[in-house]
Amino acid sequence: MNKLIVMDANILIRGILGERVSRLLERYSDQVQFFTAAVCYEEVRRHLPAILEKRGMEPAPFLEAVDLLEMVVVPLDKEIYGAFEAQAKQRIAARDEQDWPLLALALALDCPVWTEDNDFFGTGVVTWHSQNVEIYLGG
């Protein structure tokens, strides 16, 4: 297993609520290492209850699913990517500086970002959307 990819919080939420992301994770988990910044899981846990409430769904089983997802998409702490903080903030400042941890993690691991967010385009890191990420995962 030599391929790595970091996943944005919006993809983690799709992994909990949708089918496509979870199918891709299951299919490629033996070929690709999936990571995210630990703060992305914090973001998921913060926003998921409101999303579920709007859909009239009980949050408890989905929050349990977040815990299970952490076994496949491994959260990494700032110790791993902190050395890239300034560089990441500089690269993403014009878009959304709050996304710097994920960009810094991608820089630290020298791997692409899987996101639905266009804020990572133009940062010098390869970015994949769900519609075409399988090209990378399976290639």
A tleap script that builds the chain and sets N, CA, C and O, in Angstrom:
source leaprc.protein.ff14SB
mol = sequence {
  NMET ASN LYS LEU ILE VAL MET ASP ALA ASN
  ILE LEU ILE ARG GLY ILE LEU GLY GLU ARG
  VAL SER ARG LEU LEU GLU ARG TYR SER ASP
  GLN VAL GLN PHE PHE THR ALA ALA VAL CYS
  TYR GLU GLU VAL ARG ARG HIE LEU PRO ALA
  ILE LEU GLU LYS ARG GLY MET GLU PRO ALA
  PRO PHE LEU GLU ALA VAL ASP LEU LEU GLU
  MET VAL VAL VAL PRO LEU ASP LYS GLU ILE
  TYR GLY ALA PHE GLU ALA GLN ALA LYS GLN
  ARG ILE ALA ALA ARG ASP GLU GLN ASP TRP
  PRO LEU LEU ALA LEU ALA LEU ALA LEU ASP
  CYS PRO VAL TRP THR GLU ASP ASN ASP PHE
  PHE GLY THR GLY VAL VAL THR TRP HIE SER
  GLN ASN VAL GLU ILE TYR LEU GLY CGLY
}
set mol.1.N position { 0.850 -1.174 0.000 }
set mol.1.CA position { 0.000 0.000 0.000 }
set mol.1.C position { 0.894 1.235 0.000 }
set mol.1.O position { 1.505 1.560 1.018 }
set mol.2.N position { 0.972 1.915 -1.125 }
set mol.2.CA position { 1.845 3.078 -1.183 }
set mol.2.C position { 1.116 4.359 -1.559 }
set mol.2.O position { 1.729 5.426 -1.539 }
set mol.3.N position { -0.144 4.298 -1.896 }
set mol.3.CA position { -0.899 5.503 -2.207 }
set mol.3.C position { -1.488 6.078 -0.931 }
set mol.3.O position { -1.946 5.354 -0.046 }
set mol.4.N position { -1.462 7.404 -0.864 }
set mol.4.CA position { -2.043 8.135 0.259 }
set mol.4.C position { -2.981 9.191 -0.299 }
set mol.4.O position { -2.783 9.681 -1.410 }
set mol.5.N position { -3.987 9.535 0.464 }
set mol.5.CA position { -4.849 10.662 0.126 }
set mol.5.C position { -5.415 11.221 1.425 }
set mol.5.O position { -5.714 10.470 2.354 }
set mol.6.N position { -5.562 12.543 1.488 }
set mol.6.CA position { -6.189 13.168 2.653 }
set mol.6.C position { -7.595 13.613 2.268 }
set mol.6.O position { -7.837 14.077 1.154 }
set mol.7.N position { -8.505 13.460 3.209 }
set mol.7.CA position { -9.916 13.703 2.948 }
set mol.7.C position { -10.437 14.888 3.750 }
set mol.7.O position { -10.182 15.015 4.947 }
set mol.8.N position { -11.167 15.743 3.062 }
set mol.8.CA position { -11.768 16.921 3.669 }
set mol.8.C position { -13.001 16.509 4.484 }
set mol.8.O position { -13.553 15.426 4.289 }
set mol.9.N position { -13.417 17.376 5.383 }
set mol.9.CA position { -14.579 17.093 6.238 }
set mol.9.C position { -15.832 16.838 5.410 }
set mol.9.O position { -16.664 16.014 5.792 }
set mol.10.N position { -15.981 17.531 4.280 }
set mol.10.CA position { -17.183 17.323 3.473 }
set mol.10.C position { -17.235 15.914 2.889 }
set mol.10.O position { -18.320 15.377 2.668 }
set mol.11.N position { -16.086 15.318 2.641 }
set mol.11.CA position { -16.045 13.939 2.150 }
set mol.11.C position { -16.332 12.973 3.299 }
set mol.11.O position { -16.989 11.952 3.102 }
set mol.12.N position { -15.848 13.289 4.479 }
set mol.12.CA position { -16.152 12.452 5.644 }
set mol.12.C position { -17.660 12.406 5.886 }
set mol.12.O position { -18.214 11.344 6.168 }
set mol.13.N position { -18.317 13.546 5.777 }
set mol.13.CA position { -19.771 13.600 5.956 }
set mol.13.C position { -20.458 12.765 4.883 }
set mol.13.O position { -21.420 12.054 5.174 }
set mol.14.N position { -19.978 12.841 3.652 }
set mol.14.CA position { -20.540 12.008 2.583 }
set mol.14.C position { -20.301 10.528 2.867 }
set mol.14.O position { -21.117 9.678 2.512 }
set mol.15.N position { -19.181 10.233 3.505 }
set mol.15.CA position { -18.895 8.850 3.868 }
set mol.15.C position { -19.862 8.310 4.906 }
set mol.15.O position { -20.109 7.106 4.964 }
set mol.16.N position { -20.408 9.198 5.724 }
set mol.16.CA position { -21.376 8.814 6.746 }
set mol.16.C position { -22.794 8.764 6.173 }
set mol.16.O position { -23.555 7.840 6.459 }
set mol.17.N position { -23.139 9.760 5.367 }
set mol.17.CA position { -24.517 9.894 4.899 }
set mol.17.C position { -24.786 9.270 3.537 }
set mol.17.O position { -25.917 8.887 3.240 }
set mol.18.N position { -23.763 9.166 2.718 }
set mol.18.CA position { -23.977 8.697 1.354 }
set mol.18.C position { -23.484 7.287 1.119 }
set mol.18.O position { -23.029 6.601 2.035 }
set mol.19.N position { -23.585 6.877 -0.119 }
set mol.19.CA position { -23.167 5.535 -0.493 }
set mol.19.C position { -21.865 5.521 -1.277 }
set mol.19.O position { -21.030 4.641 -1.066 }
set mol.20.N position { -21.675 6.471 -2.170 }
set mol.20.CA position { -20.522 6.439 -3.070 }
set mol.20.C position { -19.197 6.464 -2.315 }
set mol.20.O position { -18.328 5.630 -2.567 }
set mol.21.N position { -19.035 7.397 -1.409 }
set mol.21.CA position { -17.771 7.518 -0.674 }
set mol.21.C position { -17.506 6.256 0.140 }
set mol.21.O position { -16.388 5.740 0.141 }
set mol.22.N position { -18.524 5.762 0.827 }
set mol.22.CA position { -18.307 4.556 1.635 }
set mol.22.C position { -17.959 3.355 0.758 }
set mol.22.O position { -17.149 2.517 1.154 }
set mol.23.N position { -18.561 3.263 -0.425 }
set mol.23.CA position { -18.198 2.176 -1.357 }
set mol.23.C position { -16.750 2.302 -1.805 }
set mol.23.O position { -16.032 1.304 -1.874 }
set mol.24.N position { -16.316 3.518 -2.111 }
set mol.24.CA position { -14.930 3.730 -2.545 }
set mol.24.C position { -13.946 3.401 -1.423 }
set mol.24.O position { -12.903 2.794 -1.667 }
set mol.25.N position { -14.274 3.796 -0.210 }
set mol.25.CA position { -13.407 3.484 0.931 }
set mol.25.C position { -13.287 1.976 1.115 }
set mol.25.O position { -12.196 1.449 1.333 }
set mol.26.N position { -14.405 1.300 1.025 }
set mol.26.CA position { -14.388 -0.156 1.188 }
set mol.26.C position { -13.589 -0.823 0.068 }
set mol.26.O position { -12.803 -1.740 0.308 }
set mol.27.N position { -13.801 -0.355 -1.134 }
set mol.27.CA position { -13.142 -0.975 -2.293 }
set mol.27.C position { -11.631 -0.787 -2.280 }
set mol.27.O position { -10.891 -1.697 -2.654 }
set mol.28.N position { -11.166 0.385 -1.855 }
set mol.28.CA position { -9.743 0.715 -1.993 }
set mol.28.C position { -8.964 0.736 -0.678 }
set mol.28.O position { -7.785 1.092 -0.680 }
set mol.29.N position { -9.576 0.373 0.421 }
set mol.29.CA position { -8.883 0.476 1.712 }
set mol.29.C position { -7.669 -0.440 1.822 }
set mol.29.O position { -6.811 -0.222 2.678 }
set mol.30.N position { -7.582 -1.454 0.977 }
set mol.30.CA position { -6.402 -2.320 1.011 }
set mol.30.C position { -5.301 -1.837 0.073 }
set mol.30.O position { -4.199 -2.385 0.070 }
set mol.31.N position { -5.602 -0.803 -0.728 }
set mol.31.CA position { -4.635 -0.282 -1.694 }
set mol.31.C position { -4.198 1.152 -1.401 }
set mol.31.O position { -3.148 1.597 -1.864 }
set mol.32.N position { -5.005 1.860 -0.637 }
set mol.32.CA position { -4.788 3.288 -0.391 }
set mol.32.C position { -4.901 3.547 1.106 }
set mol.32.O position { -5.752 2.970 1.782 }
set mol.33.N position { -4.040 4.415 1.614 }
set mol.33.CA position { -4.151 4.857 3.007 }
set mol.33.C position { -4.898 6.186 3.015 }
set mol.33.O position { -4.502 7.137 2.342 }
set mol.34.N position { -5.967 6.238 3.773 }
set mol.34.CA position { -6.817 7.419 3.869 }
set mol.34.C position { -6.533 8.124 5.190 }
set mol.34.O position { -6.529 7.507 6.255 }
set mol.35.N position { -6.294 9.438 5.096 }
set mol.35.CA position { -6.003 10.241 6.278 }
set mol.35.C position { -6.828 11.520 6.254 }
set mol.35.O position { -7.362 11.913 5.216 }
set mol.36.N position { -6.923 12.151 7.393 }
set mol.36.CA position { -7.497 13.482 7.502 }
set mol.36.C position { -6.861 14.160 8.705 }
set mol.36.O position { -6.280 13.507 9.572 }
set mol.37.N position { -6.980 15.470 8.741 }
set mol.37.CA position { -6.548 16.207 9.929 }
set mol.37.C position { -7.579 15.952 11.027 }
set mol.37.O position { -8.780 15.958 10.760 }
set mol.38.N position { -7.126 15.732 12.237 }
set mol.38.CA position { -8.037 15.444 13.352 }
set mol.38.C position { -9.107 16.523 13.494 }
set mol.38.O position { -10.232 16.231 13.899 }
set mol.39.N position { -8.768 17.756 13.166 }
set mol.39.CA position { -9.750 18.843 13.263 }
set mol.39.C position { -10.917 18.642 12.301 }
set mol.39.O position { -11.999 19.183 12.531 }
set mol.40.N position { -10.721 17.883 11.239 }
set mol.40.CA position { -11.823 17.603 10.313 }
set mol.40.C position { -12.890 16.744 10.982 }
set mol.40.O position { -14.083 16.946 10.755 }
set mol.41.N position { -12.469 15.795 11.798 }
set mol.41.CA position { -13.457 15.001 12.544 }
set mol.41.C position { -14.187 15.872 13.558 }
set mol.41.O position { -15.378 15.672 13.798 }
set mol.42.N position { -13.496 16.828 14.154 }
set mol.42.CA position { -14.158 17.763 15.069 }
set mol.42.C position { -15.238 18.540 14.318 }
set mol.42.O position { -16.342 18.744 14.824 }
set mol.43.N position { -14.896 18.968 13.097 }
set mol.43.CA position { -15.848 19.701 12.261 }
set mol.43.C position { -17.057 18.826 11.922 }
set mol.43.O position { -18.196 19.290 11.975 }
set mol.44.N position { -16.811 17.577 11.579 }
set mol.44.CA position { -17.901 16.649 11.265 }
set mol.44.C position { -18.815 16.487 12.476 }
set mol.44.O position { -20.036 16.575 12.346 }
set mol.45.N position { -18.245 16.255 13.629 }
set mol.45.CA position { -19.056 16.060 14.843 }
set mol.45.C position { -19.838 17.324 15.220 }
set mol.45.O position { -20.899 17.245 15.839 }
set mol.46.N position { -19.306 18.476 14.843 }
set mol.46.CA position { -19.975 19.746 15.133 }
set mol.46.C position { -21.153 19.977 14.173 }
set mol.46.O position { -22.208 20.446 14.597 }
set mol.47.N position { -20.979 19.650 12.885 }
set mol.47.CA position { -21.989 19.981 11.874 }
set mol.47.C position { -22.993 18.867 11.592 }
set mol.47.O position { -24.114 19.146 11.167 }
set mol.48.N position { -22.617 17.632 11.817 }
set mol.48.CA position { -23.479 16.508 11.463 }
set mol.48.C position { -24.838 16.532 12.166 }
set mol.48.O position { -25.845 16.273 11.507 }
set mol.49.N position { -24.924 16.827 13.460 }
set mol.49.CA position { -26.250 16.843 14.100 }
set mol.49.C position { -27.233 17.814 13.437 }
set mol.49.O position { -28.411 17.487 13.291 }
set mol.50.N position { -26.774 18.988 13.038 }
set mol.50.CA position { -27.665 19.957 12.384 }
set mol.50.C position { -28.115 19.454 11.015 }
set mol.50.O position { -29.269 19.637 10.629 }
set mol.51.N position { -27.203 18.823 10.287 }
set mol.51.CA position { -27.555 18.257 8.978 }
set mol.51.C position { -28.624 17.184 9.152 }
set mol.51.O position { -29.603 17.138 8.408 }
set mol.52.N position { -28.422 16.329 10.139 }
set mol.52.CA position { -29.372 15.242 10.385 }
set mol.52.C position { -30.715 15.771 10.872 }
set mol.52.O position { -31.765 15.243 10.506 }
set mol.53.N position { -30.681 16.812 11.694 }
set mol.53.CA position { -31.921 17.410 12.193 }
set mol.53.C position { -32.761 17.934 11.032 }
set mol.53.O position { -33.979 17.754 11.012 }
set mol.54.N position { -32.107 18.586 10.063 }
set mol.54.CA position { -32.826 19.097 8.888 }
set mol.54.C position { -33.470 17.967 8.098 }
set mol.54.O position { -34.497 18.166 7.448 }
set mol.55.N position { -32.872 16.786 8.153 }
set mol.55.CA position { -33.403 15.623 7.431 }
set mol.55.C position { -34.368 14.806 8.290 }
set mol.55.O position { -34.901 13.788 7.848 }
set mol.56.N position { -34.585 15.269 9.527 }
set mol.56.CA position { -35.478 14.557 10.430 }
set mol.56.C position { -34.925 13.221 10.897 }
set mol.56.O position { -35.679 12.274 11.119 }
set mol.57.N position { -33.620 13.148 11.045 }
set mol.57.CA position { -32.961 11.893 11.409 }
set mol.57.C position { -32.319 12.000 12.784 }
set mol.57.O position { -31.839 13.063 13.180 }
set mol.58.N position { -32.318 10.896 13.496 }
set mol.58.CA position { -31.703 10.801 14.821 }
set mol.58.C position { -30.181 10.769 14.666 }
set mol.58.O position { -29.675 9.946 13.902 }
set mol.59.N position { -29.430 11.634 15.361 }
set mol.59.CA position { -27.981 11.704 15.166 }
set mol.59.C position { -27.168 10.557 15.767 }
set mol.59.O position { -26.082 10.263 15.266 }
set mol.60.N position { -27.650 9.903 16.817 }
set mol.60.CA position { -26.827 8.928 17.546 }
set mol.60.C position { -26.184 7.861 16.659 }
set mol.60.O position { -24.975 7.657 16.762 }
set mol.61.N position { -26.934 7.169 15.790 }
set mol.61.CA position { -26.279 6.126 14.995 }
set mol.61.C position { -25.238 6.686 14.023 }
set mol.61.O position { -24.245 6.026 13.720 }
set mol.62.N position { -25.470 7.884 13.549 }
set mol.62.CA position { -24.530 8.488 12.609 }
set mol.62.C position { -23.254 8.938 13.315 }
set mol.62.O position { -22.162 8.847 12.755 }
set mol.63.N position { -23.400 9.422 14.540 }
set mol.63.CA position { -22.213 9.800 15.307 }
set mol.63.C position { -21.392 8.563 15.674 }
set mol.63.O position { -20.166 8.635 15.759 }
set mol.64.N position { -22.057 7.441 15.890 }
set mol.64.CA position { -21.333 6.183 16.099 }
set mol.64.C position { -20.590 5.783 14.828 }
set mol.64.O position { -19.483 5.248 14.887 }
set mol.65.N position { -21.209 6.047 13.681 }
set mol.65.CA position { -20.567 5.739 12.397 }
set mol.65.C position { -19.306 6.574 12.194 }
set mol.65.O position { -18.360 6.123 11.549 }
set mol.66.N position { -19.289 7.785 12.739 }
set mol.66.CA position { -18.081 8.619 12.662 }
set mol.66.C position { -16.936 7.915 13.379 }
set mol.66.O position { -15.810 7.888 12.883 }
set mol.67.N position { -17.221 7.353 14.537 }
set mol.67.CA position { -16.187 6.618 15.282 }
set mol.67.C position { -15.645 5.451 14.465 }
set mol.67.O position { -14.441 5.193 14.474 }
set mol.68.N position { -16.517 4.752 13.768 }
set mol.68.CA position { -16.085 3.626 12.929 }
set mol.68.C position { -15.277 4.104 11.728 }
set mol.68.O position { -14.316 3.455 11.316 }
set mol.69.N position { -15.676 5.247 11.173 }
set mol.69.CA position { -14.963 5.796 10.018 }
set mol.69.C position { -13.510 6.106 10.366 }
set mol.69.O position { -12.630 6.002 9.512 }
set mol.70.N position { -13.261 6.484 11.608 }
set mol.70.CA position { -11.896 6.804 12.039 }
set mol.70.C position { -10.947 5.614 11.925 }
set mol.70.O position { -9.729 5.791 11.925 }
set mol.71.N position { -11.490 4.419 11.830 }
set mol.71.CA position { -10.636 3.240 11.657 }
set mol.71.C position { -10.152 3.105 10.217 }
set mol.71.O position { -9.145 2.448 9.952 }
set mol.72.N position { -10.871 3.728 9.293 }
set mol.72.CA position { -10.517 3.663 7.871 }
set mol.72.C position { -9.816 4.942 7.433 }
set mol.72.O position { -8.790 4.900 6.754 }
set mol.73.N position { -10.380 6.072 7.828 }
set mol.73.CA position { -9.795 7.379 7.515 }
set mol.73.C position { -9.153 7.872 8.808 }
set mol.73.O position { -9.831 8.379 9.701 }
set mol.74.N position { -7.863 7.718 8.888 }
set mol.74.CA position { -7.130 7.930 10.133 }
set mol.74.C position { -6.919 9.422 10.397 }
set mol.74.O position { -6.376 10.127 9.546 }
set mol.75.N position { -7.342 9.907 11.563 }
set mol.75.CA position { -7.091 11.305 11.915 }
set mol.75.C position { -5.649 11.489 12.383 }
set mol.75.O position { -5.141 10.709 13.190 }
set mol.76.N position { -5.006 12.519 11.871 }
set mol.76.CA position { -3.631 12.822 12.264 }
set mol.76.C position { -3.590 14.184 12.940 }
set mol.76.O position { -4.254 15.125 12.506 }
set mol.77.N position { -2.812 14.279 13.996 }
set mol.77.CA position { -2.717 15.505 14.777 }
set mol.77.C position { -1.702 16.476 14.187 }
set mol.77.O position { -0.935 16.144 13.283 }
set mol.78.N position { -1.727 17.671 14.728 }
set mol.78.CA position { -0.885 18.763 14.251 }
set mol.78.C position { 0.603 18.432 14.311 }
set mol.78.O position { 1.387 19.013 13.560 }
set mol.79.N position { 1.009 17.519 15.182 }
set mol.79.CA position { 2.432 17.151 15.257 }
set mol.79.C position { 2.936 16.644 13.909 }
set mol.79.O position { 4.115 16.794 13.588 }
set mol.80.N position { 2.055 16.052 13.132 }
set mol.80.CA position { 2.429 15.491 11.831 }
set mol.80.C position { 2.599 16.590 10.786 }
set mol.80.O position { 3.513 16.528 9.965 }
set mol.81.N position { 1.730 17.590 10.811 }
set mol.81.CA position { 1.708 18.581 9.733 }
set mol.81.C position { 2.029 20.008 10.178 }
set mol.81.O position { 2.058 20.917 9.349 }
set mol.82.N position { 2.266 20.215 11.454 }
set mol.82.CA position { 2.487 21.566 11.979 }
set mol.82.C position { 3.620 22.327 11.326 }
set mol.82.O position { 3.559 23.552 11.222 }
set mol.83.N position { 4.649 21.631 10.885 }
set mol.83.CA position { 5.787 22.298 10.242 }
set mol.83.C position { 5.386 22.959 8.924 }
set mol.83.O position { 6.118 23.803 8.408 }
set mol.84.N position { 4.228 22.580 8.376 }
set mol.84.CA position { 3.765 23.135 7.103 }
set mol.84.C position { 2.678 24.197 7.290 }
set mol.84.O position { 2.079 24.648 6.314 }
set mol.85.N position { 2.421 24.597 8.534 }
set mol.85.CA position { 1.341 25.542 8.807 }
set mol.85.C position { 1.505 26.855 8.046 }
set mol.85.O position { 0.582 27.276 7.350 }
set mol.86.N position { 2.647 27.504 8.163 }
set mol.86.CA position { 2.848 28.807 7.512 }
set mol.86.C position { 2.713 28.692 5.998 }
set mol.86.O position { 2.068 29.523 5.360 }
set mol.87.N position { 3.317 27.669 5.438 }
set mol.87.CA position { 3.254 27.466 3.990 }
set mol.87.C position { 1.809 27.210 3.545 }
set mol.87.O position { 1.365 27.757 2.536 }
set mol.88.N position { 1.090 26.397 4.281 }
set mol.88.CA position { -0.295 26.092 3.934 }
set mol.88.C position { -1.170 27.340 4.039 }
set mol.88.O position { -1.988 27.600 3.158 }
set mol.89.N position { -1.002 28.104 5.105 }
set mol.89.CA position { -1.791 29.328 5.271 }
set mol.89.C position { -1.514 30.311 4.144 }
set mol.89.O position { -2.433 30.961 3.647 }
set mol.90.N position { -0.263 30.423 3.743 }
set mol.90.CA position { 0.093 31.322 2.647 }
set mol.90.C position { -0.574 30.869 1.349 }
set mol.90.O position { -1.081 31.695 0.590 }
set mol.91.N position { -0.573 29.584 1.099 }
set mol.91.CA position { -1.129 29.059 -0.150 }
set mol.91.C position { -2.647 29.168 -0.226 }
set mol.91.O position { -3.200 29.337 -1.312 }
set mol.92.N position { -3.328 29.073 0.914 }
set mol.92.CA position { -4.789 29.028 0.892 }
set mol.92.C position { -5.428 30.324 1.399 }
set mol.92.O position { -6.653 30.421 1.470 }
set mol.93.N position { -4.620 31.302 1.746 }
set mol.93.CA position { -5.114 32.547 2.354 }
set mol.93.C position { -6.176 33.245 1.511 }
set mol.93.O position { -7.129 33.797 2.062 }
set mol.94.N position { -6.034 33.232 0.202 }
set mol.94.CA position { -6.983 33.925 -0.659 }
set mol.94.C position { -8.336 33.219 -0.722 }
set mol.94.O position { -9.316 33.794 -1.193 }
set mol.95.N position { -8.390 31.996 -0.256 }
set mol.95.CA position { -9.618 31.201 -0.340 }
set mol.95.C position { -10.271 31.065 1.036 }
set mol.95.O position { -11.183 31.819 1.376 }
set mol.96.N position { -9.800 30.106 1.816 }
set mol.96.CA position { -10.364 29.846 3.144 }
set mol.96.C position { -9.248 29.367 4.052 }
set mol.96.O position { -8.933 28.177 4.093 }
set mol.97.N position { -8.655 30.296 4.775 }
set mol.97.CA position { -7.496 29.975 5.607 }
set mol.97.C position { -7.815 28.924 6.671 }
set mol.97.O position { -6.903 28.271 7.180 }
set mol.98.N position { -9.084 28.751 7.012 }
set mol.98.CA position { -9.447 27.737 8.006 }
set mol.98.C position { -9.165 26.315 7.513 }
set mol.98.O position { -9.114 25.381 8.313 }
set mol.99.N position { -8.984 26.151 6.213 }
set mol.99.CA position { -8.674 24.835 5.645 }
set mol.99.C position { -7.185 24.511 5.692 }
set mol.99.O position { -6.759 23.490 5.153 }
set mol.100.N position { -6.392 25.362 6.327 }
set mol.100.CA position { -4.945 25.149 6.305 }
set mol.100.C position { -4.514 23.799 6.876 }
set mol.100.O position { -3.560 23.225 6.350 }
set mol.101.N position { -5.157 23.244 7.928 }
set mol.101.CA position { -4.651 21.963 8.450 }
set mol.101.C position { -4.673 20.837 7.414 }
set mol.101.O position { -3.738 20.039 7.342 }
set mol.102.N position { -5.734 20.773 6.619 }
set mol.102.CA position { -5.809 19.717 5.615 }
set mol.102.C position { -4.763 19.929 4.526 }
set mol.102.O position { -4.135 18.973 4.073 }
set mol.103.N position { -4.576 21.170 4.110 }
set mol.103.CA position { -3.548 21.462 3.114 }
set mol.103.C position { -2.165 21.157 3.676 }
set mol.103.O position { -1.331 20.577 2.980 }
set mol.104.N position { -1.913 21.532 4.907 }
set mol.104.CA position { -0.619 21.239 5.536 }
set mol.104.C position { -0.387 19.737 5.629 }
set mol.104.O position { 0.734 19.265 5.438 }
set mol.105.N position { -1.440 18.989 5.920 }
set mol.105.CA position { -1.308 17.534 5.988 }
set mol.105.C position { -0.969 16.960 4.617 }
set mol.105.O position { -0.119 16.077 4.505 }
set mol.106.N position { -1.628 17.457 3.580 }
set mol.106.CA position { -1.315 17.000 2.220 }
set mol.106.C position { 0.130 17.324 1.858 }
set mol.106.O position { 0.806 16.520 1.216 }
set mol.107.N position { 0.601 18.492 2.265 }
set mol.107.CA position { 2.001 18.860 2.012 }
set mol.107.C position { 2.946 17.951 2.792 }
set mol.107.O position { 3.961 17.504 2.257 }
set mol.108.N position { 2.621 17.679 4.040 }
set mol.108.CA position { 3.477 16.835 4.884 }
set mol.108.C position { 3.564 15.410 4.350 }
set mol.108.O position { 4.629 14.793 4.388 }
set mol.109.N position { 2.445 14.890 3.855 }
set mol.109.CA position { 2.409 13.517 3.355 }
set mol.109.C position { 2.725 13.428 1.864 }
set mol.109.O position { 2.876 12.338 1.312 }
set mol.110.N position { 2.822 14.603 1.217 }
set mol.110.CA position { 3.085 14.671 -0.225 }
set mol.110.C position { 2.055 13.842 -0.991 }
set mol.110.O position { 2.393 12.936 -1.752 }
set mol.111.N position { 0.790 14.185 -0.763 }
set mol.111.CA position { -0.289 13.438 -1.403 }
set mol.111.C position { -1.442 14.378 -1.756 }
set mol.111.O position { -1.467 15.525 -1.311 }
set mol.112.N position { -2.396 13.892 -2.556 }
set mol.112.CA position { -3.524 14.733 -2.960 }
set mol.112.C position { -4.583 14.888 -1.874 }
set mol.112.O position { -4.556 14.220 -0.840 }
set mol.113.N position { -5.515 15.796 -2.150 }
set mol.113.CA position { -6.665 16.073 -1.290 }
set mol.113.C position { -7.920 15.593 -2.010 }
set mol.113.O position { -8.092 15.841 -3.204 }
set mol.114.N position { -8.791 14.910 -1.285 }
set mol.114.CA position { -10.108 14.520 -1.796 }
set mol.114.C position { -11.112 15.446 -1.137 }
set mol.114.O position { -11.268 15.425 0.084 }
set mol.115.N position { -11.788 16.251 -1.925 }
set mol.115.CA position { -12.691 17.279 -1.412 }
set mol.115.C position { -13.751 17.616 -2.448 }
set mol.115.O position { -13.591 17.301 -3.628 }
set mol.116.N position { -14.810 18.240 -2.025 }
set mol.116.CA position { -15.779 18.840 -2.941 }
set mol.116.C position { -15.621 20.359 -2.922 }
set mol.116.O position { -16.360 21.074 -3.599 }
set mol.117.N position { -14.682 20.834 -2.165 }
set mol.117.CA position { -14.416 22.253 -1.943 }
set mol.117.C position { -13.404 22.742 -2.976 }
set mol.117.O position { -12.342 22.141 -3.138 }
set mol.118.N position { -13.725 23.814 -3.666 }
set mol.118.CA position { -12.802 24.355 -4.669 }
set mol.118.C position { -11.693 25.206 -4.066 }
set mol.118.O position { -10.828 25.693 -4.794 }
set mol.119.N position { -11.703 25.393 -2.753 }
set mol.119.CA position { -10.696 26.233 -2.104 }
set mol.119.C position { -9.284 25.689 -2.238 }
set mol.119.O position { -8.322 26.442 -2.083 }
set mol.120.N position { -9.137 24.418 -2.518 }
set mol.120.CA position { -7.803 23.821 -2.609 }
set mol.120.C position { -7.188 23.960 -3.998 }
set mol.120.O position { -5.989 23.742 -4.169 }
set mol.121.N position { -7.996 24.320 -4.988 }
set mol.121.CA position { -7.458 24.505 -6.332 }
set mol.121.C position { -6.521 25.704 -6.350 }
set mol.121.O position { -6.813 26.746 -5.762 }
set mol.122.N position { -5.406 25.545 -7.023 }
set mol.122.CA position { -4.426 26.619 -7.117 }
set mol.122.C position { -3.477 26.694 -5.940 }
set mol.122.O position { -2.710 27.650 -5.831 }
set mol.123.N position { -3.508 25.708 -5.055 }
set mol.123.CA position { -2.615 25.708 -3.891 }
set mol.123.C position { -1.345 24.905 -4.141 }
set mol.123.O position { -0.459 24.851 -3.287 }
set mol.124.N position { -1.259 24.283 -5.311 }
set mol.124.CA position { -0.080 23.486 -5.633 }
set mol.124.C position { -0.174 22.042 -5.198 }
set mol.124.O position { 0.800 21.295 -5.294 }
set mol.125.N position { -1.347 21.640 -4.716 }
set mol.125.CA position { -1.575 20.258 -4.296 }
set mol.125.C position { -2.653 19.671 -5.205 }
set mol.125.O position { -3.663 20.317 -5.483 }
set mol.126.N position { -2.430 18.457 -5.659 }
set mol.126.CA position { -3.420 17.787 -6.501 }
set mol.126.C position { -4.713 17.629 -5.712 }
set mol.126.O position { -4.700 17.225 -4.549 }
set mol.127.N position { -5.824 17.952 -6.358 }
set mol.127.CA position { -7.132 17.900 -5.721 }
set mol.127.C position { -8.071 17.031 -6.550 }
set mol.127.O position { -8.156 17.174 -7.770 }
set mol.128.N position { -8.771 16.132 -5.872 }
set mol.128.CA position { -9.727 15.243 -6.530 }
set mol.128.C position { -11.119 15.467 -5.964 }
set mol.128.O position { -11.289 15.645 -4.757 }
set mol.129.N position { -12.116 15.456 -6.846 }
set mol.129.CA position { -13.519 15.451 -6.444 }
set mol.129.C position { -14.017 14.013 -6.461 }
set mol.129.O position { -13.397 13.147 -7.079 }
set mol.130.N position { -15.114 13.760 -5.798 }
set mol.130.CA position { -15.664 12.406 -5.715 }
set mol.130.C position { -15.999 11.820 -7.082 }
set mol.130.O position { -15.904 10.609 -7.284 }
set mol.131.N position { -16.389 12.676 -8.014 }
set mol.131.CA position { -16.782 12.170 -9.332 }
set mol.131.C position { -15.627 11.541 -10.098 }
set mol.131.O position { -15.851 10.722 -10.989 }
set mol.132.N position { -14.383 11.917 -9.758 }
set mol.132.CA position { -13.252 11.362 -10.514 }
set mol.132.C position { -12.115 10.827 -9.651 }
set mol.132.O position { -11.069 10.461 -10.186 }
set mol.133.N position { -12.286 10.772 -8.347 }
set mol.133.CA position { -11.207 10.328 -7.456 }
set mol.133.C position { -10.819 8.877 -7.708 }
set mol.133.O position { -9.699 8.471 -7.398 }
set mol.134.N position { -11.730 8.098 -8.264 }
set mol.134.CA position { -11.424 6.691 -8.518 }
set mol.134.C position { -10.307 6.538 -9.550 }
set mol.134.O position { -9.633 5.508 -9.578 }
set mol.135.N position { -10.106 7.530 -10.382 }
set mol.135.CA position { -8.974 7.514 -11.321 }
set mol.135.C position { -7.676 7.409 -10.531 }
set mol.135.O position { -6.779 6.648 -10.895 }
set mol.136.N position { -7.582 8.175 -9.452 }
set mol.136.CA position { -6.389 8.126 -8.598 }
set mol.136.C position { -6.367 6.858 -7.749 }
set mol.136.O position { -5.350 6.169 -7.676 }
set mol.137.N position { -7.482 6.561 -7.116 }
set mol.137.CA position { -7.518 5.434 -6.187 }
set mol.137.C position { -7.191 4.107 -6.870 }
set mol.137.O position { -6.486 3.268 -6.310 }
set mol.138.N position { -7.703 3.930 -8.064 }
set mol.138.CA position { -7.520 2.659 -8.756 }
set mol.138.C position { -6.403 2.640 -9.767 }
set mol.138.O position { -6.066 1.587 -10.310 }
set mol.139.N position { -5.824 3.800 -10.025 }
set mol.139.CA position { -4.797 3.905 -11.071 }
set mol.139.C position { -3.425 3.470 -10.675 }
set mol.139.O position { -2.502 3.522 -11.488 }
savepdb mol mol.pdb
quit
